[in-house]
């Protein structure tokens, strides 16, 4: 059953706080390794999923890996 919950993450690089509200069932699937994050949590943006996976916010990701 879906339950609302919020994950608070500080970006490892800039230390800015972020909040992500994933679907609890999808989050559990991803944590268990039963699904890829994009399949388990399609309601999140790619930036939010990256924050969950690497702890890196979009601004810092773009600073670390600028488009060529």
Number of C-alpha atoms within 10 A of each C-alpha: 6 9 9 9 12 13 10 12 17 15 20 14 13 11 12 11 11 15 13 16 14 23 20 17 14 21 17 15 17 17 13 9 11 12 15 13 20 15 12 21 22 14 14 16 12 14 14 20 20 17 21 19 10 11 18 24 24 15 12 14 17 11 9 11 8 8 6 3
